[in-house]
Amino acid sequence: MKHLSTTDLKAFIKDFQHYMGGPVSDIAQLYALSAEVLSHLVGKAWVQDNVFGLAPIDSFLRSNSDITEDKFKHSDRVVSLAEMLFHFQGIDPKWSCDANRKVSSRDQSKIELQNDR
């Protein structure tokens, strides 16, 4: 899968504005860009099912709530998830596995004790 770059994001915004027929609010651009990033990184079907209302009513990312505060909360989650995944796409999964293996059993015990507090 091709990594997204900031150039890709800028191109998408330009295309989105053209598609919408002119300038679009910053919030609409941000949400559309977030949906596009998620579509690229986790798949269009996942985004359709979990973001755009095809998921069960209690879905964590459902954006079609009748309650204004919930719409904002869910939209903010979509943006946060997209931002996190965009920045994490450059992390080599082998690196994180190697780092986990280097934790000694004694250190692991300390971590577990700290997490139990």
TAJO-V890784 format. One record per residue. PHI is phi in radians with two decimals (999 if undefined). Layout:
((PHI) (PHI))
This chain:
((999) (-1.24) (-1.28) (-1.39) (-2.07) (-1.12) (-1.11) (-1.06) (-1.15) (-1.11) (-1.13) (-1.11) (-1.06) (-1.07) (-1.13) (-1.11) (-1.10) (-1.10) (-1.05) (-1.42) (1.54) (2.55) (-1.01) (-2.22) (-1.02) (-1.05) (-1.14) (-1.11) (-1.09) (-1.09) (-1.17) (-1.11) (-1.12) (-1.08) (-1.09) (-1.17) (-1.06) (-1.10) (-1.04) (-1.21) (-1.52) (-2.11) (1.89) (-1.11) (-1.08) (-1.08) (-1.12) (-1.04) (-1.25) (-1.87) (-2.02) (-1.73) (1.58) (-1.53) (-1.47) (-0.98) (-1.05) (-1.66) (-1.04) (-1.10) (-1.90) (-1.06) (-1.86) (-1.86) (-1.28) (-1.43) (-1.67) (-0.97) (-1.10) (-1.20) (-1.02) (-1.11) (-1.05) (-1.20) (-1.11) (-1.10) (-1.13) (-1.08) (-1.10) (-1.10) (-1.11) (-1.09) (-1.09) (-1.09) (-1.14) (-1.03) (-1.31) (-1.43) (-1.10) (-1.55) (-1.40) (-1.34) (-1.06) (-1.11) (-1.08) (-1.16) (-1.17) (-1.10) (-1.12) (-1.15) (-1.20) (-1.37) (-1.32) (-1.24) (-1.12) (-1.14) (-1.11) (-1.08) (-1.11) (-1.09) (-1.07) (-1.13) (-1.14) (-1.12) (-1.25) (-1.33) (-1.21))
